[in-house]
Amino acid sequence: MWDVELARKIMQQGRQKLPQVWHRAEVVQTTPKLVFAILDGEAKFDSETGLLMTRTAASRSWTVGATACALLDGAQLLVLDAM
C-alpha cells in the first residue's frame, strides 16, 4: 500500500508549477552604474542589489536598451550574455 501513496506524492510533485528562473534582462541605465531590469521593469538589479555577471557579460560594453539572458535566484540576478 505504501508504494501507491509514494507514487501519488511523486505525481503531485510533478504537477506543481516551478518558478521561472530564466529571464530576459534589459539594460535601463549605464551610468553612474550598470542597472538591469526584468519583469517589465518591476525588478531592478545593480552591483549593490544582487547583480552578478559572467566574465563574458562583464567584458561587454552595454548600452541602454540592450538585452541579455539572465538567471534569477532569490534576490540575485546572474547575467550570462547578451541576446
C-alpha positions in Angstrom: 0.0 0.0 0.0 2.9 2.4 0.7 4.1 2.3 -2.9 0.7 3.6 -4.1 0.9 6.5 -1.7 4.5 7.2 -2.8 3.5 7.2 -6.4 0.7 9.6 -5.7 3.1 12.0 -3.9 5.6 11.8 -6.8 2.8 12.6 -9.3 1.6 15.6 -7.2 5.2 17.0 -7.1 5.4 16.7 -10.9 2.2 18.7 -11.4 3.5 21.7 -9.4 4.4 24.7 -11.4 8.1 25.5 -11.0 9.1 29.2 -10.7 10.6 30.7 -13.9 14.3 31.2 -13.4 15.3 32.3 -17.0 14.7 35.9 -17.8 15.3 38.5 -20.5 17.1 41.3 -18.7 17.2 44.8 -20.2 19.8 47.5 -19.5 17.9 50.5 -18.2 20.9 52.6 -17.0 24.7 52.5 -17.8 26.0 55.5 -15.7 26.9 56.0 -12.9 26.3 52.3 -12.5 25.0 49.5 -14.7 21.4 48.5 -14.0 19.4 45.6 -15.4 15.7 45.2 -15.2 13.5 42.2 -15.5 9.7 41.5 -15.3 8.8 44.7 -17.3 11.0 46.9 -15.0 9.4 45.7 -11.8 12.7 44.3 -10.5 16.0 46.2 -11.0 19.4 44.9 -10.2 22.8 46.7 -9.9 26.1 45.8 -8.3 24.8 46.8 -4.9 21.4 44.9 -5.2 22.4 41.4 -6.3 23.6 41.8 -9.9 26.2 39.1 -10.8 27.7 38.7 -14.3 29.7 36.0 -16.0 33.1 37.0 -17.3 31.7 37.1 -20.8 28.9 39.5 -19.8 31.2 41.7 -17.7 33.6 42.2 -20.7 30.8 43.6 -22.9 30.2 47.3 -23.3 26.4 47.6 -22.5 24.1 50.3 -23.9 20.7 51.3 -22.7 18.1 49.0 -24.3 20.4 46.1 -24.8 19.0 42.7 -23.7 20.7 39.8 -22.0 19.9 36.3 -20.9 19.8 36.0 -17.1 19.0 33.6 -14.3 17.1 34.8 -11.2 17.8 33.1 -7.9 16.2 34.7 -4.9 17.4 38.3 -4.8 20.3 37.8 -7.2 20.3 38.1 -11.0 23.1 36.3 -12.9 23.6 37.9 -16.4 25.0 35.3 -18.7 25.5 37.0 -22.0 23.9 39.4 -24.5 21.0 38.2 -26.6 
